[in-house]
Amino acid sequence: MERIIQITAGKGPAECSWVVAQVLKLFLAAAREKGYYPSILHREKGIQNGTIQSVTLRLIGDNTTAFLATWLGTIQWVGTSTFRKYHKRKNWFIGVFELKLTQYTQVDDRDIVFKTMRSTGPGGQHVNKVNSAVRAIHNPTGVQVVAMDSRSQHQNKKLAITRLKEKINEVNISQLKERITDQWENHLNLQRGNPVRVFKGTDFKHEKTPKSYKQKRHKLKNDLKKQSWH
């Protein structure tokens, strides 16, 4: 199963972008430890070195719902800014969201059609006498590329497949960027309450996530019931 995840600082300052970079490292490590296959699709660098304003990931694996439940939402970092020495703010927030994509093209080699033709590139008369160039066409999308780098038709076919997949991936990334723009409300609606994870200090130590008001109230009711029974 494939899931598309966005980790974003929203319109937050450099400190939030630094938190995104730290969370990205932890998220990738945790996902790989669970046996998932995460990959970065798009990354927007922050203003300061080592910071990331927003990053979009693809997560592939079975039973990812329980894993993502501990990441999706608001993440809080409690710490002192290293970019602004005298800044008094101690709490910084970022968001982790899932992007629901209706279209995302994955290339199946069976959907690729090949046409051979004479190469028009450099190489002299020997190149032009044989149909060594290859045009690869992806039937579902109509995307096509040409490879004529080699005198070998077999090598050009391999190059064409690689280039076709790269080109379709570029289309996918473009669609993702548009989707991210449509999801800009994620950047604007970072809820400061009830974070799913809390980190503290420059070593980014994971703190026990505080219980929400509803959880606390539910626990209080249960405690009162237990007392009434006794």
KAFEN-V86730 format. One line per field, one symbol per residue. ss: DSSP state (H for helix, E for strand, L for the rest). burial: I if it has 9 or more other ideal C-beta (glycine too) atoms within 8 Angstrom, else O. A space follows every 50 residues. Layout:
ss = ???
burial = ???
This chain:
ss = LEEEEEEELLLLLHHHHHHHHHHHHHHHHHHHHLLLEEEEEEEEELLLLL LEEEEEEEEELLLLHHHHHLLLEEEEEELLLLLLLLLLLLEEEEEEEEEL LLLLLLLLHHHEEEEEELLLLLLLHHHHLLLLEEEEEELLLLLEEEELLL LLHHHHHHHHHHHHHHHHHHHHHHHHHHHHHHLHHHHHLLLLLLLLEEEE LLLLEEELLLLLHHHHHHHHHHHHHHHHHL
burial = OOIIIIIIIIOIOIIIIIIIIIIIOIIIOIIIOOOIOIOOIIOOOIOIOO IIIIIIIIIIIOOIOOIIOOIIIIIIIIIOIOIOOOOOOOOIIIIIIIIO IOOOIOIOOOOIOIOIOIIOOOOOOOIIOIOIIIIIIIOOOOIIIIIIOI OOIOIIIOIIIOIIIOIIOOIIIOIIIOIIOOIOOIIOOIOOOOIIIIII OOOIOOOOOOOOOOOIOOIOOOOOOOOOOO
